[in-house]
Amino acid sequence: MVQDQPVYEVECYLPVKEGKKGGLFWGVTRIYPGKVGKEYFMTRGHFHAEADTAEFYFGISGEGVLIYMDEEGNSWAENMHPNSLHYIAGCIAHRVANTGTEPLVFGACWPSDAGHDYETINKKGFSTRLMEEDERPVLTKS
């Protein structure tokens, strides 16, 4: 993989101060197509700092997979595509992988007081990885 190749970009609209109760943030993420070995390009993944807060993702263009993981390490996934809508409950880590040949673009809406907990994933990782097997995406244990 080329070292300076972008994997994904995020643009956000944050109309209120982060941490303010009652506000909402909007974001759009673009994940480029590609793999490292057989693992699809994906976002870092996170829990929310306010663990019990939820979030919505919605597909805009491209194809991908939303990967969920609960606090016990149980994982599952949903396909993302244009017009798909995904509810991410509180206490659930989440990340998205691009499984297509064009950029995967999706929107997100989350509470302005949710925060992001990337550190838990940095330390423990996700319990599963999305790998290409027989030209198809397969969720496999890490």
N, C-alpha and C positions, 0 to 999 in steps of 0.2 A: 504494500500500500504506500502511495506517495505520502510523505510526512505532512505536507501542508494541504492535503485534500480535505475540504470541509465534509463533515458527516451530516451535521444538521445545524439549522439556524432557527432562532426564536425571536419573534417580534411581539411586544406586549403593549397593551393600553392599560395604564394604571392611573385611573382618574382620582383616586384618594390615596392617602398615605398608607403604606404597608403596615399592617397590624390594626388598622381601624376596623372596629366591629361594624357589620352591616353593609360594607361595601363589596363590590364585585370587580374582579379583574378579568380581562379578555386577552387571549394570546393566540398567535398562529405559529405553528411549527412546520418547517419544511425539512424532511429527511431525504437525503439524496440516495439514489440506488447504489448498491455495492455490498461487498462482503469483505470480512477479514477471514481468510481461509474459507470455511463454510458457514460462518456466523454472519447474519445479516446486519447491516448498519442499523443502529438503534440509538435512542436517547439514553441518558444516564440512568434514569429511574429514580424515584423518590417516594418516601412517605411524606405526609404533611407534619409540620412542627406541632400544630394543633391537631393531634392524631385523629380525632373524631370528625374532621371536616371532609366533605365530599367534593366532587368535581365532575364536570361534564366534558367529554371530548366529542367532536363531531367531524366526520370525514368530509373533506372538500374535494380532493383529487388524488389519484393514485391508489395503490393497494398496499395494505400492511396488516400488522397484527398488534393488538393491544394486549400486553402481558400483565397479569395481576399477580400479586403475592400477598398473602395474609401474614400476620405477625408470627405464625407458627411455621412459615416456610411453604405452605401449600400454594401451588401455582395453577393458573388456568389462563385461557386466552380467548379473545374474540377477534374475528376478522374485521378490518377497517376498510372502507371503500367510500366513494362519494355518497353523501347523504346518510351515512350510518351515524347513529347516536349511541353514546356509551356513558353509562352512569358509573362512576367510581366511588364506591362507598368509603366512609371514614375507616381508618386503621388498615387501609389497603395500599401497598406500594404498587406503582405502575410505571411502565415504560412502553415505548412503541418502536417497532421495527418495520422497515420498508422491505417488502417482499416482491416489489414490482420492478419494472424497468424504467420508470419515470419517477420524478420526485413525489413522495407522499406528503400531502399537505393536509393538516387537520387543525381545527380550532379547539380552544379550551376556554372554560369559564369556571372560576374558582373564587371562594371568599377571600376578601382582602386581608383577613386575619389568619388564613390557613398556614402560611409560611411553608418552607421546604426543608425537609430533613434528608439531605443527601448523604450525611455521614454514616447513617445506619447501613445504607447500601454499600458505601465505600468500604466499610469494615467487614460486613457479612456477605455481601454480594446478593445476587438473586439465586433462588434455588433451582431455576431452570434457565436454559439458553435456547434461542431460536436458531436452528441450524438447517441448512439445505441438505436434504437426503432424497435421492432419486428425483431431483429437480423439483422438490416440494418442501415447504417449510414444515419443520417438525419441532415441537417443544420437547427438549430433552433435559434430564436432570444434570445439574452442574457438578 
